[in-house]
Amino acid sequence: MKMKIKNHGRRRACRAEAQRRRAFSLLEVMIAIGIFFLAVFAILSLVSQTLSNARRLQRPLMDAGPVLAIYANTNILVEGTYSGSMSEILGDAYRDYSWTADIREVASNKLFSVECVVQQRGSREIISDLTSLFYDPQSPAGSLDGGNFIHK
């Protein structure tokens, strides 16, 4: 009669090895978590950019550049403080904004500083503030050259 010897130790070792092959290692889990968070942060960045672009579309961006351009194109700079509506320069879409330009002679050689400020009507919040220097030898004498101060 043949005797059957059962070897349970070998089966258990095979099962343990098979279970070890089916499980993820710590390194694989860490890499998967890293890829997941990379994707999440990329999506959050896109959402943030989309919201920022939508916010910019809601109200027109204002810049004091068009006001400075008017003074750069004129032939005469006269010291003083001037103001007006942005709708006069850019059209009715900007009727809620006003500008103020302060012109001062900064050197006795006809060098003028023009500071332009754009604000929303009824608000003290400054939307845009630009300062530029202009040299215009055709301008009348300023306060440093013995001229008068003109306020409008």
Residue pairs with C-beta under 8 A, 6 or more apart in sequence:
24 32
60 93
60 94
62 86
62 94
62 97
62 118
62 127
62 128
63 118
63 128
63 130
64 99
64 116
64 117
64 118
64 128
64 129
64 130
65 128
65 130
66 86
66 89
66 90
67 89
67 99
67 101
67 116
67 118
67 130
68 114
68 116
68 130
68 132
70 89
71 77
71 101
71 103
71 114
71 116
71 134
72 132
72 134
75 136
75 138
76 136
76 138
76 139
76 140
77 103
77 112
77 114
77 134
77 136
77 139
78 103
78 139
78 140
78 150
79 103
79 104
79 105
79 112
79 142
79 143
79 147
79 149
79 150
80 102
80 103
80 149
80 150
80 151
80 152
81 100
81 101
81 102
81 103
81 151
81 152
82 100
82 101
82 102
82 103
82 152
83 98
83 99
83 100
83 101
83 152
84 98
84 99
85 94
85 95
85 97
85 98
85 99
86 94
86 95
86 97
86 98
86 99
86 118
87 93
87 94
87 95
87 97
89 99
96 120
96 121
97 118
97 119
97 120
97 121
97 127
98 118
98 119
98 120
98 121
99 116
99 117
99 118
99 119
100 116
100 117
100 119
101 114
101 115
101 116
101 117
102 114
102 115
102 117
103 112
103 113
103 114
104 112
104 113
104 115
104 142
104 143
105 111
105 112
105 113
105 142
105 143
105 144
105 145
105 147
106 112
106 113
106 133
106 144
107 144
108 144
108 145
109 135
110 135
110 136
110 137
110 139
110 142
110 145
111 133
111 134
111 135
112 133
112 134
112 135
112 136
112 139
112 142
113 131
113 132
113 133
114 131
114 132
114 133
114 134
115 129
115 130
115 131
116 128
116 129
116 130
116 131
117 126
117 128
117 129
118 126
118 127
118 128
118 129
119 125
119 126
119 127
120 127
140 147
141 147
143 149
